[in-house]
Amino acid sequence: MAEEAEGMDRFDMEGDFEGGRFGRDGEFYYRSRRERAPQTRDDAIYGVFAEGDSDYDSEDDEESRRRRRKRRKDGGGGEADLTKPVQFVSTGKFMPTQEPEPEERPGLGRSDATTDKAEVAEAEEEQDDEGDTEMLPAMFGKIRDGARARREEKEREREAAARRRQAAGLGAGDPAAAPGSLESNSKVAKMMLMMGYKKGMGLGKNQQGITAPVESILRPKNAGLGSVEGFKEPKTLLPKENVPAPPPPPASALKEKRWYKKANTKKAPILTKNELLAMRTEQEQEEQPAIVQKVIDMRGPQARVLTDLKGLNEEQEMEANDVPMPELQYNVRLLVDEARADIVRLDAQLRREQEKVASLVREKEKVAKQEASQKRQLLVMERIAETLEKVREDDTSGMLTLDGLIQTFHGLKVQFEEEFKMCSIAWIACRYAHPLLIRVFQGWQPLQDPKFGLEVMRKWKDLLQGDQPYNFSDSAASMTPYVQLVSEVILPAVRISGINSWEAREPEPMLHFLELWDNKKLLPPVLLQSILEHVIMPKLSAAVDSWDPRRESVPIHVWVHPWLPMLRERIETLCHSIRYKLSTVLHVWQAHDASAYAVLSPWKDVFDSASWEDLIVRYIIPKLRLALQDFQINPANQKLDQFNWVMLWASAIPVHLMVHMLEVDFFSKWQQVLYHWLCSPNPDFNEIMNWYKGWKGLFPPELLANERIRILLTAGLDMMNQAAEGLEVVQPGARENVGYLRATEKRQFDAAQQAYHAVPGAAMADLSFKESIQAYAMEQGLLFMPRVGKFYNGMPVYEFGTVSVCIDSVKRLLYAQLQEGVERWSAVTLTQLMDMNRMGRAH
């Protein structure tokens, strides 16, 4: 037991208990458990770094003891029952507009209210101590004196702590800290003070940090970070500006200031009804289409409706207690709003009624005008009906005349022009005029007397048609009264005369009638086209089909061409038959017969260019080329009959065809004769020059203007110049053939040289005249091949493109067949042969 007692001493159990000792049985007996100060929040935060301030510690211990005594007194002195559920202690009741009073912490600045609370707590503590001492018996007087001494000691300690806090700037006389500031939170302030923070200075090592709370400002809806309209950014305080707020003004000054605000508050102006409406109109005009959001501020005693955030954080000018008679003001404001709404509603209703009255007035005027117009129309219709009734009675009695009918309806048109058109009175006039005009034109022969009835029809055209243009449509719906009248009165007579008495080979009577009536604009276009389609064209087609150019002496163009201005495109159907008739005659035509030119040349501008050129190439040019091939050029005894036959067709044959024919069949002979004449001994150059000028004068101007003809004539002039200068005259065509052959031989020589060097010992063979022409054809991209079974003068015939040629290798001449199917051959140069190929491809 002694060992166990010693062990218990080692654990220092006496430090945890008061009046403790070990009994004889080894048990530890004690009078009471020693109360220890509980672990504070500072101990949990700072641990061993907490400052051992006896003032604060003693004060905390005193506070804790006081709280425990208070709990024992309220709860009967029993310990807390930990089995009960957790209960929350209410902080009391307070109004929504009042903030709950913050719990005061020792060591920080306190307001008057906190000082009062401390005094009340001290008084309660003294009462508790006195109560405790009163309950002690007299023998415990010494204990009571000790308790009083301890109270006095604690008072002195509190006074010393207050002096130290006042020296540190946290005295009781300091102003209350602003909500949200560092000083408003006692725990944070105490922690910062223990870390070395000094009130009024900045945070951080260099005291540059701010302690003022960051103010948050609500931005408008849909406003970006860069938008600054409608709100103010919070101002960031610099460290030097981080000074404590000024002390609040005394109650008397605040009251005086509030009274001053109330006294200076501007009263709302009193508006009359007209001023209110005018102000509302101006506001409606100044309103922008942008959507304005409203903000309802519910933080004050009364709700405020704000359209922007400008004054959202500003304090209200008057507090709830400063508003005199708020119920009465609310009722008055409600009545004013209702009165304003009634005024606006009644004004809108008045405007609607005024607009309705104006609309009804306009409608009344419109109806009045319609009534007047309808009355006038009724009177006009009555007069027209009376006139038409009179015309009907005259027609029934047989007293109606054509002149009287025209005057009656002309008067109606002049007086009532609009109703004349609207009611189609022209058709009524046409109905009454039709039988009268039939009697007038009965037995009329339009081809013998085309001027009959022109004046009568002109009057009826002015009455029925007027200045209205003709409708060129063939539909029956487009038929006008005048067109209907002409088709029933004039057209039958013209159709009968054209079919029965008119001859197509005598176009003048019918042509004169149509031109006369068409120039007077009395024959509608639709009826003119009907006459051409059903009367003229059938007669002309029948005449063309029966025309025989070998028997009739009158050319067909004499009675067909006068109809060209009127027939236009319809003449193409006749041209096909005319070309067929002409081709049957030209097939047997000879070049000396000039009548073919008189029959064919007028159709050059009538036929299309392709058809005309085909006709000339097939039937005219072959015969003229035969004439030129038989033509002999003899300067001593020159006969120009065949040459004149060809020149007669110069204006009818296309220029390029005429130039090619002359180059191939005339100038080749002409240049050869000139060459031999110049090569003869002692030629007479004056005679040769006159001969040259004579031939040049035989060509028409359209041929002399051609470039190729001028080149051919200039070639003869160059030959004369060479002979006159004593130079050697080059034979026509030889230069071209020789130059080409030299170039060909050079290319063949180069190719042979390459082959010789490539294949040693190979012999170089010169190309023949035939091989040279074949090589030329290959260079020009033309086909050169023999025609099997065909010969000319014992020489084989080859196909050079589209032209048949034969080669005389002995004389080194190239012959070409001038026309396929005709055994006419002529010596040509390579240039002429290429031109013949181009002409052949063109056709």
C-alpha positions in Angstrom: 0.0 0.0 0.0 2.8 2.3 0.8 4.3 1.6 -2.7 0.9 2.4 -4.3 0.7 5.6 -2.3 4.1 6.6 -3.5 3.0 5.8 -7.1 0.0 8.1 -6.7 2.2 10.8 -5.4 4.3 10.4 -8.5 1.3 11.1 -10.6 0.7 14.3 -8.7 -3.0 13.5 -8.1 -3.1 16.2 -5.4 -2.8 18.8 -8.1 -6.2 17.7 -9.5 -8.0 17.6 -6.3 -8.4 19.8 -3.2 -8.1 18.4 0.3 -7.0 15.0 -1.1 -5.2 12.4 1.0 -4.7 8.6 1.1 -6.6 6.6 3.7 -5.4 3.6 5.6 -7.2 1.3 3.2 -5.1 2.8 0.3 -8.0 4.7 -1.1 -7.6 8.4 -2.1 -10.1 10.7 -0.4 -10.6 14.4 -1.5 -12.9 17.2 -0.5 -13.5 18.6 -4.0 -12.1 18.4 -7.5 -9.9 21.3 -8.4 -11.4 23.4 -11.2 -9.1 24.2 -14.1 -9.6 26.8 -16.7 -10.9 25.3 -19.9 -8.8 25.5 -23.1 -9.7 28.8 -24.8 -9.8 29.5 -28.5 -6.6 31.4 -28.3 -4.9 28.3 -26.8 -6.3 26.2 -29.8 -5.1 28.8 -32.3 -1.7 30.0 -30.9 -0.8 27.0 -28.7 2.5 27.6 -27.0 2.8 31.0 -28.8 -0.1 32.5 -26.9 1.0 35.4 -24.8 0.9 34.8 -21.0 -0.8 38.1 -20.1 -1.9 37.7 -16.6 -4.4 40.5 -17.1 -6.1 38.7 -19.9 -5.7 35.3 -18.2 -7.1 36.5 -15.0 -9.9 38.2 -16.8 -10.7 35.1 -18.8 -10.6 33.0 -15.6 -12.9 35.4 -13.9 -15.3 35.4 -16.8 -15.4 31.6 -16.9 -16.0 31.4 -13.2 -18.8 33.9 -13.4 -20.4 32.0 -16.3 -20.2 28.7 -14.3 -21.8 30.3 -11.2 -24.5 31.7 -13.4 -25.3 28.3 -14.9 -25.3 26.7 -11.5 -27.7 29.4 -10.2 -30.1 29.0 -13.2 -29.9 25.3 -13.5 -30.0 24.3 -9.8 -26.3 23.6 -9.6 -26.4 20.3 -11.4 -24.1 19.3 -14.2 -25.3 19.3 -17.9 -27.1 16.3 -19.1 -25.2 15.1 -22.1 -27.9 12.6 -23.1 -30.3 15.4 -24.1 -30.4 16.5 -27.7 -28.6 19.6 -28.9 -30.5 22.8 -28.3 -29.8 26.2 -29.9 -29.9 29.3 -27.7 -31.9 32.1 -29.2 -30.1 35.4 -29.5 -33.3 37.3 -28.9 -35.9 39.1 -31.1 -35.1 42.0 -33.2 -36.7 43.9 -36.0 -35.7 43.3 -39.7 -34.4 46.8 -40.0 -32.3 46.4 -36.9 -29.0 44.5 -36.9 -28.3 42.2 -34.0 -25.9 43.6 -31.4 -22.4 41.9 -31.8 -21.0 40.0 -28.9 -18.4 42.1 -27.2 -15.0 40.6 -26.6 -12.7 41.8 -23.9 -9.6 43.5 -25.0 -11.3 45.5 -27.9 -12.9 48.9 -27.9 -16.5 48.9 -26.5 -19.4 51.3 -27.0 -21.6 52.7 -24.3 -23.9 49.8 -24.6 -21.2 47.3 -24.0 -19.9 49.3 -21.0 -23.4 49.2 -19.5 -23.6 45.5 -20.0 -20.2 45.1 -18.3 -21.3 47.1 -15.3 -24.5 45.1 -15.0 -22.5 41.8 -15.1 -20.2 43.1 -12.4 -23.2 44.1 -10.3 -24.6 40.6 -10.7 -21.3 39.1 -9.7 -21.1 41.2 -6.6 -24.6 40.2 -5.7 -23.6 36.6 -6.2 -20.6 37.0 -4.0 -22.6 38.9 -1.4 -25.2 36.3 -1.5 -22.6 33.6 -1.0 -21.0 35.5 1.8 -24.4 36.1 3.5 -25.0 32.4 3.5 -21.8 31.7 5.3 -21.8 31.5 9.1 -20.1 34.0 11.3 -17.2 31.8 11.9 -16.3 32.2 8.3 -15.7 36.0 8.6 -12.1 35.6 7.5 -13.2 33.9 4.3 -15.5 36.8 3.5 -12.8 39.3 4.0 -10.6 37.3 1.7 -13.3 37.3 -1.0 -13.7 41.1 -0.7 -10.0 41.5 -1.0 -10.0 39.4 -4.1 -12.8 41.6 -5.7 -10.8 44.7 -5.0 -7.8 43.1 -6.6 -9.8 42.2 -9.7 -11.1 45.8 -10.0 -7.6 47.1 -9.9 -6.6 44.6 -12.6 -9.5 45.7 -14.8 -8.6 49.3 -14.4 -5.0 48.6 -15.3 -6.2 46.6 -18.4 -8.5 49.5 -19.4 -5.5 51.9 -19.2 -3.4 49.6 -21.3 -6.2 49.3 -24.0 -6.6 53.1 -24.0 -2.9 53.5 -24.6 -3.1 51.0 -27.5 -6.0 52.9 -29.1 -8.8 50.5 -28.2 -10.3 52.5 -25.3 -13.9 52.6 -24.5 -14.2 56.1 -25.8 -13.3 55.0 -29.4 -16.0 55.2 -32.0 -17.9 52.1 -33.0 -16.3 50.1 -35.8 -18.0 50.1 -39.2 -19.9 46.9 -40.1 -17.6 44.6 -42.1 -14.4 46.3 -41.0 -11.5 44.7 -39.2 -12.4 46.2 -35.8 -16.1 45.0 -36.1 -14.9 41.4 -35.5 -13.5 41.2 -32.0 -11.8 37.8 -32.5 -10.1 38.9 -35.7 -9.1 42.2 -34.1 -7.6 40.4 -31.1 -5.8 38.0 -33.3 -4.4 40.8 -35.4 -3.4 42.8 -32.3 -1.4 39.8 -31.0 0.3 39.5 -34.3 1.5 43.1 -34.1 -1.2 45.0 -35.9 -1.7 48.6 -34.9 -5.0 50.3 -35.4 -5.2 52.8 -38.2 -2.2 51.4 -40.0 -2.1 49.2 -43.1 -1.5 45.4 -43.3 1.7 43.7 -44.2 5.3 44.3 -43.6 5.4 47.7 -45.2 1.8 48.5 -44.0 0.6 48.9 -47.6 -2.4 46.6 -47.4 -6.0 47.8 -47.0 -8.3 47.0 -44.1 -11.5 48.6 -45.5 -14.0 46.0 -46.8 -14.4 45.8 -50.6 -17.7 47.3 -51.6 -19.7 45.4 -54.1 -22.0 47.2 -56.5 -24.7 45.5 -58.6 -24.1 46.0 -62.3 -27.1 46.6 -64.7 -28.4 43.6 -66.6 -26.4 42.6 -69.7 -23.7 45.2 -68.9 -20.2 44.1 -69.7 -17.1 44.8 -67.6 -16.2 47.8 -69.7 -19.6 49.5 -69.3 -19.5 52.4 -66.8 -23.0 53.8 -67.4 -25.5 53.7 -64.6 -23.1 52.8 -61.7 -19.9 53.8 -60.0 -17.0 51.6 -59.4 -16.0 51.1 -55.8 -13.1 53.3 -54.8 -10.0 51.5 -53.5 -8.5 53.1 -50.5 -4.8 53.6 -50.5 -2.8 52.7 -47.4 -2.5 56.4 -46.4 -6.2 56.7 -46.8 -6.8 53.7 -44.6 -7.7 55.9 -41.6 -10.4 55.2 -39.0 -13.8 56.6 -39.7 -14.7 59.9 -38.0 -16.6 59.6 -34.8 -20.4 59.7 -35.2 -22.0 63.0 -34.6 -23.8 63.5 -31.3 -27.5 62.8 -31.2 -28.4 66.5 -31.0 -26.5 67.3 -34.2 -27.9 64.2 -36.0 -31.4 65.3 -35.0 -30.8 68.8 -36.1 -29.5 67.5 -39.5 -32.5 65.3 -39.9 -34.8 68.2 -39.2 -32.8 70.3 -41.7 -33.3 67.6 -44.4 -37.0 67.4 -43.7 -37.3 71.2 -43.8 -35.5 71.4 -47.2 -37.4 68.5 -48.8 -39.0 69.8 -52.0 -42.6 69.2 -52.3 -44.0 67.6 -55.5 -45.5 70.2 -57.8 -49.3 70.3 -58.2 -50.2 69.5 -61.8 -53.5 70.2 -63.7 -55.1 67.7 -66.0 -53.7 69.5 -69.1 -50.2 69.7 -67.7 -50.3 66.1 -66.8 -51.4 65.0 -70.3 -48.8 67.3 -71.9 -46.0 65.9 -69.7 -47.1 62.4 -70.5 -47.1 63.2 -74.3 -43.6 64.6 -74.0 -42.4 61.5 -72.1 -43.9 59.2 -74.7 -42.1 61.2 -77.4 -38.8 61.2 -75.6 -39.1 57.5 -74.7 -36.5 55.3 -76.4 -37.3 51.9 -77.7 -34.7 50.4 -75.3 -36.2 48.2 -72.5 -35.9 49.7 -69.1 -35.6 47.3 -66.2 -36.9 48.3 -62.8 -35.2 47.5 -59.5 -37.4 47.4 -56.3 -35.4 48.4 -53.3 -37.0 46.7 -50.2 -34.2 47.6 -47.8 -35.9 50.7 -46.3 -39.1 51.2 -44.4 -40.8 51.8 -47.8 -40.2 50.1 -51.1 -38.5 52.1 -53.8 -38.7 51.5 -57.5 -35.4 52.4 -59.3 -34.8 52.4 -63.1 -31.1 52.4 -62.7 -28.5 51.5 -60.0 -27.2 55.0 -59.5 -28.8 55.6 -56.1 -29.1 52.0 -55.1 -26.4 52.2 -52.3 -27.3 55.8 -51.2 -28.9 56.1 -47.8 -32.5 57.1 -47.8 -33.1 60.7 -46.9 -35.7 59.9 -44.3 -36.0 57.0 -42.0 -39.2 55.3 -41.1 -39.6 57.2 -37.9 -39.1 60.5 -39.7 -42.0 60.1 -42.1 -44.9 61.9 -40.7 -48.2 60.0 -40.9 -47.1 57.4 -43.4 -50.5 55.8 -43.7 -52.1 59.1 -44.7 -49.3 59.8 -47.2 -49.7 56.4 -48.6 -53.5 56.9 -49.0 -53.0 60.3 -50.6 -50.4 58.9 -53.0 -52.7 56.1 -53.9 -55.5 58.5 -54.6 -53.2 60.7 -56.7 -52.1 57.7 -58.7 -55.6 56.6 -59.2 -56.6 60.1 -60.3 -53.6 60.2 -62.7 -54.6 56.8 -64.2 -58.2 57.9 -64.6 -57.0 61.1 -66.4 -54.8 59.0 -68.8 -57.6 56.5 -69.4 -60.2 59.2 -70.0 -57.8 61.0 -72.3 -57.1 57.8 -74.3 -60.8 57.1 -74.5 -61.4 60.7 -75.6 -58.8 60.4 -78.4 -60.3 57.1 -79.6 -63.7 58.8 -79.7 -62.3 61.8 -81.6 -60.6 59.5 -84.1 -63.8 57.5 -84.5 -65.8 60.7 -85.1 -63.2 61.8 -87.7 -63.4 58.4 -89.4 -67.1 58.6 -89.5 -67.0 62.1 -91.0 -64.6 60.9 -93.7 -66.8 57.8 -94.3 -69.9 60.2 -94.6 -68.1 62.3 -97.1 -67.1 59.3 -99.1 -70.6 57.9 -99.1 -71.9 61.3 -100.1 -69.5 61.4 -103.1 -70.6 57.9 -104.0 -74.2 58.9 -103.8 -73.7 61.9 -106.0 -71.7 59.8 -108.5 -74.3 57.2 -108.6 -77.1 59.7 -109.1 -75.1 61.2 -112.0 -74.5 57.8 -113.4 -78.2 57.0 -113.1 -79.1 60.2 -114.9 -76.6 59.4 -117.6 -77.9 55.8 -118.0 -81.4 57.1 -118.3 -80.4 59.5 -121.1 -78.4 56.7 -122.9 -81.4 54.3 -122.5 -83.7 56.9 -124.0 -81.4 57.5 -126.9 -81.0 53.8 -127.6 -84.7 53.3 -127.3 -85.2 56.0 -130.0 -82.6 54.3 -132.2 -84.5 51.0 -131.8 -87.8 52.5 -132.7 -86.2 54.1 -135.8 -84.7 50.7 -136.8 -88.0 49.0 -136.3 -89.9 51.5 -138.4 -87.2 51.5 -141.1 -86.4 55.2 -140.7 -82.8 54.5 -139.5 -80.1 55.8 -141.8 -76.3 55.4 -141.7 -75.6 59.1 -141.3 -78.2 59.5 -138.5 -76.8 56.5 -136.7 -73.3 57.8 -136.8 -74.4 61.3 -135.5 -76.5 59.7 -132.7 -73.7 57.5 -131.4 -71.1 60.2 -131.9 -73.1 62.5 -129.7 -73.3 59.9 -127.0 -69.5 59.4 -127.2 -68.8 63.1 -126.9 -71.1 63.7 -123.9 -70.6 60.5 -122.0 -67.2 59.2 -123.1 -66.5 57.2 -119.9 -69.9 55.5 -119.9 -69.5 54.9 -123.7 -66.5 52.7 -123.0 -67.7 51.2 -119.8 -71.1 50.1 -121.2 -69.6 48.9 -124.5 -72.0 51.1 -126.5 -69.7 50.6 -129.5 -70.9 47.0 -129.8 -74.5 48.3 -129.9 -73.7 50.7 -132.6 -71.9 48.0 -134.6 -75.1 45.8 -134.3 -77.3 48.6 -135.9 -74.6 49.6 -138.5 -74.0 46.1 -139.8 -77.1 45.7 -142.0 -76.8 49.3 -143.2 -73.2 48.8 -144.3 -74.1 45.5 -146.0 -76.5 47.4 -148.2 -73.9 50.1 -148.9 -71.2 47.6 -150.1 -73.5 45.2 -151.9 -72.1 44.4 -155.4 -68.8 46.2 -154.7 -65.7 45.1 -156.7 -62.6 46.0 -154.6 -60.0 45.3 -157.3 -61.8 47.5 -159.9 -62.8 50.3 -157.4 -60.5 50.1 -154.4 -61.4 53.7 -153.2 -65.1 53.0 -152.7 -66.3 53.2 -149.1 -63.0 54.7 -147.7 -64.8 57.8 -146.2 -67.6 55.8 -144.7 -65.3 53.3 -143.0 -63.1 56.1 -141.8 -66.0 57.6 -139.8 -67.0 54.3 -138.3 -63.3 53.6 -137.4 -63.2 57.0 -135.5 -66.4 56.1 -133.7 -65.7 52.5 -132.8 -61.9 52.3 -132.6 -60.7 55.9 -132.0 -57.1 56.2 -131.2 -56.9 52.8 -129.6 -54.2 50.7 -131.2 -54.9 47.5 -133.0 -54.6 44.2 -131.1 -52.3 41.9 -133.2 -53.6 38.8 -131.4 -55.6 36.3 -133.4 -57.8 35.2 -130.6 -61.5 35.9 -130.8 -61.5 37.6 -127.4 -59.3 40.4 -128.8 -61.9 41.2 -131.6 -62.9 44.9 -131.4 -66.2 46.3 -132.7 -64.5 47.8 -135.7 -62.5 44.7 -136.6 -65.8 42.7 -136.3 -67.5 45.2 -138.6 -64.7 45.1 -141.3 -64.5 41.3 -141.1 -68.2 41.0 -141.8 -68.6 43.7 -144.4 -65.2 44.2 -146.3 -63.4 40.9 -146.0 -66.0 38.8 -147.8 -65.9 41.0 -150.9 -62.1 41.0 -151.0 -62.0 37.2 -150.6 -64.5 36.6 -153.4 -62.6 39.0 -155.8 -59.2 37.5 -155.0 -60.3 33.9 -155.5 -62.4 34.4 -158.6 -61.0 37.3 -160.6 -57.4 38.0 -159.5 -54.5 36.4 -161.3 -51.2 35.9 -159.5 -49.1 36.9 -162.5 -50.8 40.3 -162.4 -50.2 41.5 -158.8 -51.0 45.2 -159.3 -54.8 45.2 -158.7 -54.7 43.3 -155.4 -51.5 44.9 -154.3 -52.9 48.4 -155.0 -56.1 47.7 -152.9 -54.2 46.3 -150.0 -51.6 49.1 -149.9 -54.4 51.8 -150.2 -56.5 50.4 -147.3 -53.4 49.6 -145.2 -51.9 53.1 -145.6 -55.2 54.6 -144.5 -55.1 52.3 -141.5 -58.6 51.1 -142.3 -57.6 47.5 -142.7 -56.8 45.9 -139.3 -53.5 44.0 -139.3 -55.2 40.8 -138.3 -57.5 41.0 -141.3 -54.5 41.8 -143.6 -52.6 38.8 -142.4 -55.8 36.7 -143.0 -56.0 37.9 -146.6 -52.3 37.1 -147.2 -52.6 33.7 -145.7 -55.9 32.6 -147.3 -56.0 34.5 -150.6 -52.6 35.6 -151.7 -50.4 32.7 -150.7 -52.5 30.0 -152.3 -52.7 31.9 -155.6 -48.9 32.5 -155.6 -48.1 28.9 -154.7 -50.3 27.6 -157.5 -48.7 30.0 -160.0 -45.1 29.0 -159.0 -45.9 25.3 -159.3 -47.2 26.0 -162.9 -44.3 28.2 -163.9 -42.0 26.8 -166.6 -38.9 29.0 -167.1 -38.1 27.4 -170.5 -41.5 28.4 -172.0 -42.5 31.6 -170.3 -40.9 34.8 -171.3 -41.8 36.8 -168.2 -39.3 36.1 -165.4 -40.8 34.9 -162.2 -39.4 37.6 -160.1 -41.5 40.2 -161.9 -44.7 39.0 -160.2 -43.3 37.5 -157.1 -41.0 40.3 -155.8 -43.7 42.9 -155.4 -45.1 40.8 -152.6 -41.9 40.6 -150.6 -42.6 43.6 -148.3 -45.9 42.0 -147.2 -45.1 38.3 -147.3 -41.7 38.6 -145.5 -41.1 35.1 -144.0 -43.9 33.5 -146.0 -41.8 33.9 -149.2 -39.5 31.2 -148.0 -42.0 28.5 -148.8 -42.1 29.9 -152.4 -38.3 30.1 -152.6 -37.9 26.4 -152.2 -40.1 25.7 -155.2 -38.4 28.4 -157.2 -34.9 27.0 -156.5 -36.1 23.6 -157.7 -37.5 25.1 -160.9 -34.3 27.0 -161.6 -32.1 24.0 -161.0 -33.9 21.9 -163.6 -33.2 24.6 -166.2 -29.6 25.5 -165.1 -28.6 21.8 -165.4 -28.6 22.1 -169.2 -27.6 25.8 -169.3 -24.5 26.9 -171.2 -22.2 29.9 -170.3 -23.0 31.8 -173.5 -26.8 32.1 -172.6 -27.2 35.4 -170.8 -30.8 34.8 -170.0 -29.9 32.7 -167.0 -28.2 35.7 -165.5 -31.4 37.8 -166.0 -33.5 35.1 -164.3 -31.2 34.1 -161.5 -29.5 37.4 -160.4 -32.6 39.0 -158.9 -32.8 36.2 -156.4 -29.4 36.8 -154.8 -30.8 38.9 -152.0 -33.9 36.9 -151.6 -32.4 33.4 -151.1 -30.3 32.9 -148.0 -26.6 33.0 -148.5 -26.0 29.3 -148.1 -28.7 28.3 -150.6 -27.5 30.9 -153.1 -23.8 29.8 -152.9 -24.8 26.2 -153.3 -26.8 27.0 -156.4 -23.9 29.0 -157.9 -21.3 26.3 -157.1 -23.3 23.5 -158.5 -24.7 25.0 -161.7 -22.9 28.3 -162.6 -19.2 28.0 -161.7 -18.5 24.7 -163.5 -19.9 26.1 -166.8 -17.9 29.4 -166.4 -14.7 27.5 -165.7 -15.1 25.4 -168.8 -15.5 28.7 -170.7 -12.2 30.1 -169.2 -10.4 26.8 -169.9 -11.3 27.1 -173.6 -10.5 30.7 -173.6 -7.3 31.5 -175.6 -5.1 34.5 -174.8 -3.6 35.8 -178.1 -2.2 39.4 -178.0 -2.2 39.5 -181.8 -5.9 38.5 -182.3 -7.7 38.6 -179.0 -11.3 37.4 -178.7 -13.1 38.3 -175.4 -16.5 36.6 -175.8 -15.8 33.9 -173.2 -14.1 36.3 -170.9 -17.1 38.6 -171.1 -19.4 35.7 -170.3 -17.6 35.2 -167.1 -17.4 38.9 -166.2 -21.2 39.1 -166.6 -21.6 37.0 -163.4 -19.1 39.0 -161.3 -21.9 40.8 -159.4 -23.9 37.6 -158.8 -21.1 35.1 -157.8 -19.6 35.5 -154.4 -16.2 37.3 -154.6 -14.1 34.5 -153.1 -15.4 32.0 -155.6 -14.9 34.4 -158.5 -11.3 35.1 -157.4 -10.4 31.5 -157.1 -11.8 30.7 -160.6 -9.9 33.6 -162.2 -6.6 32.6 -160.5 -6.8 29.0 -161.5 -8.3 29.3 -165.0 -7.3 32.8 -166.3 -4.2 34.3 -164.6 -2.1 31.1 -165.0 -2.6 31.4 -168.8 -2.3 35.2 -168.7 1.1 35.2 -166.9 2.4 32.5 -169.2 1.6 34.5 -172.3 3.2 37.6 -170.7 6.3 35.6 -169.8 6.8 34.2 -173.3 6.1 37.7 -174.8 8.8 39.3 -172.5 11.2 36.5 -173.3 10.9 37.0 -177.0 13.7 38.9 -178.8 13.2 42.7 -178.8 9.7 42.9 -177.1 7.8 46.2 -177.5 7.3 47.4 -174.0 4.8 50.1 -175.0 2.6 47.6 -176.6 3.0 45.2 -173.7 2.0 48.1 -171.3 -1.1 48.9 -173.3 -2.0 45.2 -173.4 -1.6 45.1 -169.6 -3.8 48.2 -169.1 -6.4 46.8 -171.4 -6.8 43.6 -169.4 -6.9 45.5 -166.2 -9.7 47.7 -167.4 -11.8 44.6 -168.2 -12.2 43.7 -164.5 -15.2 45.2 -162.6 -14.5 47.4 -159.6 -15.5 44.8 -157.0 -12.8 42.4 -158.4 -10.1 45.1 -158.6 -10.7 45.9 -154.9 -9.8 42.3 -154.0 -6.3 41.8 -152.6 -5.6 38.6 -154.4 -6.5 40.1 -157.8 -4.2 43.0 -157.2 -1.3 40.6 -156.3 -1.9 38.6 -159.5 -1.9 41.8 -161.6 1.2 43.1 -159.8 3.0 39.9 -160.5 2.7 40.6 -164.3 3.9 44.2 -163.7 6.9 42.9 -161.9 7.7 40.6 -164.8 7.6 43.6 -167.1 9.9 45.6 -164.8 12.4 42.8 -164.7 12.4 42.6 -168.5 12.8 46.3 -168.9 15.7 46.4 -166.5 17.4 43.6 -168.5 17.1 41.0 -165.7 16.1 37.4 -166.1 12.4 37.0 -166.0 11.3 34.2 -163.7 8.7 31.9 -165.1 5.4 32.2 -163.3 5.0 29.5 -160.6 8.5 28.2 -161.0 9.9 30.2 -158.1 7.3 28.7 -155.7 7.9 25.2 -156.9 11.7 25.5 -156.9 11.7 27.1 -153.4 9.6 24.4 -152.0 11.6 21.7 -153.7 14.9 23.1 -152.4 13.5 23.2 -148.8 12.2 19.6 -149.2 15.5 18.4 -150.6 17.4 20.0 -147.8 15.3 18.4 -145.2 15.7 15.0 -146.9 19.4 15.5 -147.2 19.7 16.2 -143.5 17.6 13.2 -142.7 19.8 11.0 -145.0 23.0 12.4 -143.4 21.6 11.4 -139.9 20.7 7.9 -141.2 24.1 7.5 -142.9 25.9 8.3 -139.7 23.6 6.1 -137.7 23.9 3.1 -140.1 27.4 3.1 -141.6 27.5 2.1 -145.3 23.9 3.1 -146.0 23.4 4.8 -149.3 21.7 8.1 -149.6 19.0 8.1 -152.3 17.6 11.4 -153.6 13.8 11.8 -153.3 11.8 11.8 -156.5 9.3 14.5 -157.6 6.4 12.3 -156.5 7.9 11.8 -153.0 8.4 15.5 -152.6 4.7 16.2 -153.3 3.8 13.4 -150.9 6.0 14.9 -148.2 4.4 18.3 -148.8 0.9 16.7 -148.4 2.0 15.1 -145.1 3.3 18.4 -143.8 0.0 20.1 -144.6 -2.0 17.3 -142.9 -3.6 16.2 -146.2 -4.2 12.6 -147.4 -2.1 11.6 -150.4 -2.9 8.1 -151.8 -3.4 6.6 -155.3 -6.8 6.1 -156.8 -7.0 2.5 -157.9 -7.9 1.9 -161.5 -7.9 5.6 -162.5 -5.4 7.1 -165.0 -4.9 10.3 -167.0 -2.9 10.2 -170.2 -1.3 7.0 -169.0 -0.3 8.5 -165.7 -1.8 7.2 -162.3 -4.1 9.5 -160.5 -3.6 10.4 -156.8 -5.9 11.9 -154.2 -4.3 15.1 -152.8 -6.8 16.0 -150.0 -10.1 16.5 -151.9 -8.5 17.1 -155.3 -7.5 14.5 -157.9 -3.9 15.0 -159.2 -1.5 13.3 -161.5 2.3 13.7 -161.5 4.5 14.0 -164.6 7.9 13.1 -163.2 9.6 13.6 -166.6 8.5 17.2 -167.1 8.2 17.7 -163.3 4.6 19.1 -163.6 1.6 18.7 -161.4 -1.8 18.4 -163.0 -5.1 18.7 -161.1 -8.7 17.8 -162.1 -10.6 21.1 -162.1 -14.0 19.5 -161.3 -15.0 16.1 -160.1 -16.8 14.2 -162.8 -15.5 16.4 -165.6 -12.3 15.3 -167.4 -10.7 18.7 -167.4 -7.1 18.9 -166.2 -4.8 21.8 -165.8 -1.2 22.3 -164.6 -1.2 23.9 -161.1 1.3 25.0 -158.5 1.3 23.8 -155.0 -0.2 27.1 -153.8 -3.1 26.7 -156.2 -3.5 23.1 -155.2 -3.9 24.2 -151.5 -6.5 26.8 -152.5 -8.5 24.2 -154.4 -8.4 22.0 -151.3 -9.7 24.9 -149.1 -12.5 25.6 -151.5 -13.4 21.9 -151.6 -13.6 21.7 -147.8 -15.7 24.8 -147.7 -18.3 23.1 -149.8 
